[in-house]
Amino acid sequence: MRIEDYPPQEPLSSDAARSYHAEVLKRGAGIPLEEEAYGADPYQRIAMVSPPKRKSDGRVLAVIHGGGWTSGYKEWMAFMAPPFVAAGVVFASIGYRLAPQHVFPSGFEDVLAAVAWLHKNAARFGGDPARLFVGGHSAGGHYAALAAVRLDWQARYRVPANVIRGALPLSGVYDFTAGAGLSVRPRFLGPEGNGFEMEASPIRHIGMAPPPFLIAYGDDDFPHLRRQADAMETALKKAGSLVEKIVFEGRNHFTAHYAGGEPQGPWVNRALAFTAAAP
């Protein structure tokens, strides 16, 4: 879908965000995407990139874009596809409805519906529904982590409890409760007093034996996100999860995401090994 054909969304709030928008679209230009709808809204779409002639090894990597829950496009993630597709991985980029028009849990429910759609339809693209992984950047990393640790949605969407075999958040957000370090309340949580700070916090929903996690962020990322990632790693390990962590040298919140599509960068080969080894 062309960016100009989307319904309006919140404008990007900084020069850094606008530069990031231009850069990820530039990196993803020319990558052929198969667009699939899992809902009626234009944002409820998935961009698929499949291995040549469906020569998949069965793995499916679904990624979720960032944008502070108020902006962003599934096309932002297209640049990540080539090294994964070359390795036989089916690549899917999930779009979702945005705040402030759609507050929590609307966008999260979209992600869950998209995961369920991928589980049902993976074989069409050469994927194995039993080898489905989720990742994302920033707000997308938050949604990926939340979907992976919460166990209260799978029956409702008629998927197995272990439908997500592993999570790969990049510069994700894991906690919205008091003391989490956020300077303002994210708009996607809606008005004060609704209790969504707890509901939306992945670190508050870690149960027994969560799936494996590959947590990554830049060493120049936002300080509160670095602290949150370290706390999430500790909590996951305490619950019995297999956790790997990568800290990207010389990367900030935006440039950390670029590693997601760099074949010789610090993340792609680790992500491929992580998804190949997951039980």
Protein Blocks (a to p, Z undefined) as FASTA:
>chain_A
ZZklpccddddfbfklmmmmmmmmmmmgoiacddddfbfbfklccdddddehhiaghiac
ddddehehpgccfklmmmmmmmmmmnopacddddddddfkbccfklmmmmmmmmmmmmmm
mmmnopafklcccddehjlmmmmmmmmmpcklmmmnopafklpgbdcdehiafbfbehil
pabdcfklopehklpmmmmmmklmccehiadddddddfkbcfklmmmmmmmmmmmmmnop
acdddddehiafklmmmmmmgmklmklmmmmmmmmmpZZ
